[in-house]
């Protein structure tokens, strides 16, 4: 327990330091003491006292950098925690939040919004909203199909997700083929690559509570998540029926992933990489695994976004590309190392 508290405290300090240092990267180089000075005045709501020379830097930090950094932390935390939950639900360390067709549902929603104009009345963020609706609707369908002919199991959930993923991909391809819209296809491609460039304080008012509350919720469910690894038969002998819990966790995860897609497009593999790395360090107890994975995911995505901003001069690399370049080899490694189950490290 002492080791766990130490790991948690260290990661929290690293997260705070990362959120400060990440402000110094980008097209404008800002000194650390200037960053601390501006953040200090901003927290105290004392911007009016800033010297005129600091006003441009203040705008860069408060309007561009900080919202983006906080968004990265929230999405990284949410996706990592959802990865932990998905792996418990299907009892497979190779699972991540997108294994049950959620990503394909979001892709279909975005494609329909961009090429067919569906949801334009919802405002300027209609593409993200359509993607969220698609992700959540597919999750509901996964639960419904998995319960046909009997209660849902981890195997039925996986198969249902794979089937719906194929259907959504087919419909998205059908829309692209007949739309004949080159500009729309370019927008879809960029959106599916993922980006944190659209971060705004108004958006954070939605994302921050969802990320924090979902993490706290799953932390309180750590005992049930541990039981999920044992299977339904073992859990019933302990007086717990996991059927309802499995579906509830899936839907909560879909909400988190849906809003992450809404805010930043498609960013995969975080829910695969982070939980596995954390499990090696702290074990499989979800009381530890959930909060540590959340903090690790937040730190990881902050620095991944920093790398996207500096790796190519005067150009921003879509973050989904970078994460995929890191995540795909990790997935192949995990697939070779462990085929099924959680096994040993």
C-alpha positions as CSV (number, residue, x, y, z in Angstrom):
1,X,0.0,0.0,0.0
2,X,2.9,2.4,0.8
3,X,4.4,1.7,-2.6
4,X,1.0,2.4,-4.3
5,X,0.6,5.8,-2.5
6,X,4.2,6.7,-3.5
7,X,3.5,5.8,-7.2
8,X,0.2,7.8,-7.1
9,X,1.9,10.8,-5.5
10,X,4.8,10.8,-7.9
11,X,2.5,10.6,-10.9
12,X,0.3,13.4,-9.7
13,X,3.4,15.6,-9.2
14,X,4.7,14.6,-12.7
15,X,1.2,15.5,-14.1
16,X,1.3,19.0,-12.5
17,X,4.8,19.6,-13.7
18,X,3.9,18.4,-17.2
19,X,1.0,20.7,-17.4
20,X,3.3,23.7,-16.7
21,X,6.3,22.7,-18.8
22,X,4.1,21.8,-21.9
23,X,3.3,25.5,-22.2
24,X,6.9,26.2,-23.2
25,X,6.7,24.2,-26.4
26,X,5.2,25.5,-29.7
27,X,5.8,28.2,-32.2
28,X,6.3,30.7,-29.4
29,X,9.1,29.9,-27.0
30,X,8.1,30.9,-23.5
31,X,10.4,30.9,-20.4
32,X,9.4,28.9,-17.4
33,X,9.4,31.8,-15.0
34,X,7.1,33.7,-17.4
35,X,4.7,30.7,-17.5
36,X,4.6,30.4,-13.7
37,X,4.1,34.2,-13.3
38,X,1.2,34.2,-15.8
39,X,-0.5,31.1,-14.5
40,X,-0.2,32.5,-10.9
41,X,-1.8,35.8,-11.9
42,X,-4.5,34.0,-13.9
43,X,-5.4,31.7,-11.0
44,X,-5.7,34.8,-8.8
45,X,-7.8,36.5,-11.6
46,X,-5.3,39.3,-11.6
47,X,-4.6,39.7,-15.3
48,X,-5.3,43.4,-15.2
49,X,-2.1,43.8,-13.1
50,X,0.1,42.2,-15.8
51,X,2.6,44.5,-17.5
52,X,1.7,45.2,-21.1
53,X,4.7,43.2,-22.4
54,X,3.2,40.1,-20.8
55,X,-0.3,40.4,-22.5
56,X,0.6,38.5,-25.7
57,X,2.1,35.7,-23.7
58,X,-0.9,35.7,-21.4
59,X,-3.2,35.2,-24.4
60,X,-1.0,32.4,-25.8
61,X,-1.1,30.5,-22.5
62,X,-4.7,31.0,-21.5
63,X,-6.4,30.9,-24.9
64,X,-4.2,28.4,-26.7
65,X,-1.9,26.3,-24.6
66,X,-3.7,25.6,-21.3
67,X,-7.0,24.6,-22.7
68,X,-5.2,22.2,-25.1
69,X,-3.1,20.8,-22.3
70,X,-6.1,20.3,-19.9
71,X,-8.1,18.7,-22.8
72,X,-5.1,16.3,-23.5
73,X,-5.0,15.3,-19.8
74,X,-8.7,14.7,-19.6
75,X,-8.9,12.6,-22.8
76,X,-5.8,10.7,-21.9
77,X,-7.2,9.9,-18.5
78,X,-10.6,9.0,-19.8
79,X,-9.4,6.7,-22.6
80,X,-6.9,4.9,-20.3
81,X,-9.5,4.3,-17.6
82,X,-11.9,3.0,-20.2
83,X,-9.2,0.7,-21.5
84,X,-8.8,-0.8,-18.0
85,X,-12.6,-1.3,-17.8
86,X,-12.9,-2.8,-21.3
87,X,-10.1,-5.2,-20.6
88,X,-11.9,-6.3,-17.4
89,X,-15.3,-6.6,-19.2
90,X,-14.0,-8.9,-22.0
91,X,-11.2,-10.4,-19.8
92,X,-8.6,-9.7,-22.5
93,X,-5.5,-7.5,-22.1
94,X,-5.6,-6.7,-25.8
95,X,-8.9,-4.9,-25.6
96,X,-9.2,-1.1,-25.7
97,X,-12.2,1.3,-25.8
98,X,-12.6,0.9,-29.5
99,X,-12.8,-2.9,-29.6
100,X,-16.6,-3.0,-29.4
101,X,-17.3,-1.0,-32.5
102,X,-17.4,2.4,-30.8
103,X,-14.8,3.9,-33.2
104,X,-16.6,2.7,-36.2
105,X,-19.9,4.2,-34.9
106,X,-18.1,7.5,-34.4
107,X,-16.6,7.4,-37.9
108,X,-20.0,6.7,-39.4
109,X,-21.5,9.6,-37.5
110,X,-18.7,12.0,-38.6
111,X,-18.9,10.8,-42.2
112,X,-22.7,11.3,-42.4
113,X,-22.4,14.8,-40.9
114,X,-19.6,16.0,-43.2
115,X,-20.8,14.5,-46.5
116,X,-24.5,14.4,-46.0
117,X,-24.9,17.5,-43.8
118,X,-26.7,15.5,-41.1
119,X,-26.9,17.5,-37.8
120,X,-26.0,20.9,-39.3
121,X,-28.8,22.4,-37.2
122,X,-26.8,21.4,-34.0
123,X,-24.3,24.2,-34.5
124,X,-20.7,24.5,-35.5
125,X,-19.6,21.4,-33.6
126,X,-22.2,19.2,-35.4
127,X,-19.5,16.8,-36.7
128,X,-18.3,16.0,-33.2
129,X,-21.9,15.7,-31.9
130,X,-22.8,13.4,-34.7
131,X,-19.7,11.3,-34.0
132,X,-20.7,11.1,-30.3
133,X,-24.2,10.0,-31.2
134,X,-22.9,7.4,-33.5
135,X,-20.5,6.0,-30.9
136,X,-23.1,5.9,-28.2
137,X,-25.8,4.4,-30.5
138,X,-23.5,1.6,-31.6
139,X,-22.7,0.8,-27.9
140,X,-26.4,0.5,-27.2
141,X,-26.8,-1.9,-30.2
142,X,-23.8,-4.0,-29.0
143,X,-25.5,-4.5,-25.6
144,X,-28.8,-5.2,-27.3
145,X,-27.4,-7.8,-29.8
146,X,-25.2,-9.4,-27.1
147,X,-28.3,-10.1,-25.0
148,X,-30.3,-11.7,-27.8
149,X,-30.8,-15.4,-27.2
150,X,-29.5,-15.2,-23.7
151,X,-27.5,-13.0,-21.4
152,X,-24.5,-11.1,-22.7
153,X,-21.1,-12.6,-22.1
154,X,-17.6,-11.2,-22.9
155,X,-17.4,-13.4,-26.0
156,X,-20.8,-12.2,-27.3
157,X,-19.9,-8.6,-26.6
158,X,-16.7,-8.9,-28.7
159,X,-18.5,-10.7,-31.6
160,X,-21.3,-8.1,-31.5
161,X,-18.8,-5.3,-31.6
162,X,-16.9,-6.8,-34.5
163,X,-20.1,-7.3,-36.5
164,X,-21.4,-3.8,-35.9
165,X,-17.9,-2.4,-36.7
166,X,-18.0,-4.0,-40.1
167,X,-21.5,-2.7,-40.7
168,X,-20.6,0.8,-39.8
169,X,-17.4,0.8,-41.9
170,X,-19.5,-0.5,-44.9
171,X,-22.1,2.3,-44.5
172,X,-19.3,4.9,-44.1
173,X,-17.6,3.6,-47.3
174,X,-21.0,3.6,-49.1
175,X,-21.5,7.3,-48.2
176,X,-18.0,8.2,-49.3
177,X,-18.3,6.4,-52.6
178,X,-21.6,8.1,-53.6
179,X,-21.0,11.5,-52.1
180,X,-18.2,12.4,-54.6
181,X,-17.1,15.3,-52.4
182,X,-13.3,15.7,-52.5
183,X,-13.3,18.5,-49.9
184,X,-15.5,16.5,-47.5
185,X,-13.3,13.4,-47.8
186,X,-10.3,15.6,-46.9
187,X,-12.1,16.9,-43.8
188,X,-13.1,13.3,-42.8
189,X,-9.5,12.1,-43.2
190,X,-8.1,15.0,-41.0
191,X,-10.8,14.5,-38.4
192,X,-10.2,10.8,-38.2
193,X,-6.5,11.4,-37.6
194,X,-7.3,13.2,-34.3
195,X,-6.4,16.6,-33.1
196,X,-6.5,18.7,-29.9
197,X,-6.3,22.0,-31.7
198,X,-9.9,22.8,-31.2
199,X,-9.6,23.0,-27.4
200,X,-11.6,25.8,-25.8
201,X,-12.6,26.6,-22.2
202,X,-16.3,26.1,-23.1
203,X,-15.5,22.6,-24.3
204,X,-13.6,21.8,-21.1
205,X,-16.7,22.7,-19.1
206,X,-18.1,19.4,-20.5
207,X,-15.0,17.2,-20.8
208,X,-13.4,17.9,-17.4
209,X,-16.5,16.8,-15.3
210,X,-17.0,13.7,-17.5
211,X,-13.4,12.6,-17.2
212,X,-13.2,13.2,-13.4
213,X,-16.6,11.8,-12.5
214,X,-16.1,8.7,-14.7
215,X,-12.7,8.0,-13.2
216,X,-14.1,8.4,-9.6
217,X,-17.1,6.1,-10.6
218,X,-14.9,3.3,-11.9
219,X,-12.6,3.7,-8.8
220,X,-15.6,3.0,-6.6
221,X,-16.3,-0.1,-8.7
222,X,-12.9,-1.6,-8.3
223,X,-14.2,-4.6,-6.4
224,X,-16.7,-5.5,-9.1
225,X,-14.0,-4.9,-11.8
226,X,-11.8,-7.4,-9.9
227,X,-14.7,-9.9,-9.9
228,X,-15.1,-9.5,-13.7
229,X,-11.7,-11.0,-14.1
230,X,-12.8,-14.1,-12.2
231,X,-15.8,-14.7,-14.5
232,X,-19.5,-15.0,-14.0
233,X,-19.5,-18.4,-12.4
234,X,-17.0,-17.5,-9.7
235,X,-18.8,-14.1,-9.1
236,X,-22.2,-15.8,-8.6
237,X,-20.7,-18.0,-5.9
238,X,-19.6,-14.8,-4.2
239,X,-23.2,-13.4,-4.4
240,X,-22.7,-11.1,-7.4
241,X,-24.4,-11.2,-10.7
242,X,-22.1,-9.4,-13.2
243,X,-24.6,-9.1,-16.1
244,X,-25.9,-5.7,-15.1
245,X,-22.5,-4.3,-14.1
246,X,-21.0,-5.3,-17.4
247,X,-23.6,-3.5,-19.4
248,X,-23.5,-0.4,-17.1
249,X,-19.8,-0.1,-17.4
250,X,-19.9,-0.5,-21.2
251,X,-22.4,2.3,-21.5
252,X,-20.5,4.6,-19.2
253,X,-17.3,3.9,-21.1
254,X,-19.2,4.7,-24.4
255,X,-20.2,8.1,-23.0
256,X,-16.6,8.9,-22.1
257,X,-15.2,7.7,-25.4
258,X,-18.0,9.4,-27.3
259,X,-17.2,12.8,-25.7
260,X,-13.4,12.2,-26.3
261,X,-14.2,11.6,-30.0
262,X,-16.4,14.7,-30.0
263,X,-13.6,16.8,-28.5
264,X,-10.6,15.5,-30.4
265,X,-11.5,13.1,-33.1
266,X,-10.2,9.5,-33.3
267,X,-7.3,8.8,-30.9
268,X,-6.7,5.1,-30.5
269,X,-4.4,2.7,-28.6
270,X,-4.2,4.8,-25.4
271,X,-6.6,2.4,-23.7
272,X,-4.4,-0.5,-24.8
273,X,-0.9,0.8,-24.0
274,X,-1.4,2.6,-20.7
275,X,-3.3,-0.1,-18.8
276,X,-0.8,-2.8,-19.8
277,X,2.2,-0.7,-18.8
278,X,0.6,0.2,-15.5
279,X,-0.4,-3.4,-14.8
280,X,3.3,-4.4,-15.0
281,X,4.1,-1.7,-12.4
282,X,1.3,-2.0,-9.9
283,X,-0.5,-5.3,-10.6
284,X,-4.1,-6.1,-11.5
285,X,-6.0,-4.7,-8.5
286,X,-8.4,-2.2,-10.0
287,X,-8.4,0.0,-6.8
288,X,-4.8,0.9,-7.8
289,X,-5.0,0.2,-11.5
290,X,-7.8,2.7,-12.3
291,X,-6.3,5.9,-10.7
292,X,-2.8,5.2,-11.7
293,X,-3.8,4.4,-15.3
294,X,-5.8,7.7,-15.4
295,X,-2.8,9.7,-14.3
296,X,-0.5,7.9,-16.6
297,X,-2.8,8.4,-19.6
298,X,-3.1,12.1,-18.9
299,X,0.7,12.5,-18.7
300,X,1.2,10.4,-21.9
301,X,-1.2,12.3,-24.0
302,X,0.1,15.7,-22.9
303,X,3.6,14.9,-24.0
304,X,2.4,13.1,-27.2
305,X,0.6,16.4,-28.1
306,X,3.8,18.3,-27.4
307,X,5.7,16.0,-29.6
308,X,3.1,16.5,-32.4
309,X,3.6,20.3,-32.2
310,X,7.5,20.2,-32.3
311,X,8.4,17.1,-34.3
312,X,7.9,18.9,-37.7
313,X,8.8,22.6,-37.7
314,X,5.9,25.0,-38.4
315,X,3.6,22.0,-38.9
316,X,1.4,20.1,-36.5
317,X,1.3,16.3,-36.9
318,X,-2.2,14.9,-36.2
319,X,-1.9,13.2,-32.8
320,X,-3.8,10.1,-34.0
321,X,-0.9,9.3,-36.4
322,X,1.7,9.6,-33.7
323,X,-0.3,7.5,-31.2
324,X,-0.9,4.8,-33.9
325,X,2.9,4.7,-34.7
326,X,3.5,4.0,-31.0
327,X,0.5,1.8,-30.3
328,X,0.5,-0.5,-33.3
329,X,4.0,-2.0,-32.5
330,X,2.9,-2.3,-28.8
331,X,-0.2,-4.2,-29.9
332,X,1.8,-6.6,-32.0
333,X,4.2,-7.2,-29.1
334,X,1.3,-7.8,-26.6
335,X,-0.4,-10.1,-29.1
336,X,2.8,-12.2,-29.4
337,X,3.5,-12.1,-25.6
338,X,-0.1,-12.9,-24.4
339,X,-2.8,-14.4,-26.6
340,X,-5.7,-14.4,-24.0
341,X,-6.2,-13.8,-20.4
342,X,-4.2,-11.7,-18.0
343,X,-1.6,-14.3,-17.1
344,X,1.6,-13.2,-15.5
345,X,3.8,-10.3,-16.4
